[in-house]
């Protein structure tokens, strides 16, 4: 039977006021440490050769960890469960563009 790829959701300070949270899929993490190196706020640490969310309250949702992870083992979700949607300049999710727009 395959292992459950559900994210490990930390409680308490992992959620900020809008209900967003950061999580690591431990089954997908190969322990390369790239995410730890790129995090400007030292949110992630290595433990038992895996990345773990050590200081979720520090997360500024810059998405550097999730974008640099070669195994897609990190997700940052908002209160509605949308993962990796970087907010636009006005604090809202960036609006999708129509095909060919801006080309």
HELIX and SHEET records of a PDB file:
HELIX    1   1 UNK A   12  UNK A   14  5                                   3    
HELIX    2   2 UNK A   34  UNK A   38  1                                   5    
HELIX    3   3 UNK A   56  UNK A   58  5                                   3    
HELIX    4   4 UNK A   64  UNK A   68  1                                   5    
SHEET    1   A 3 UNK A   8  UNK A   9  0                                        
SHEET    2   A 3 UNK A  21  UNK A  24 -1                                        
SHEET    3   A 3 UNK A  74  UNK A  77 -1                                        
SHEET    1   B 2 UNK A  44  UNK A  47  0                                        
SHEET    2   B 2 UNK A  50  UNK A  53 -1                                        
END                                                                             
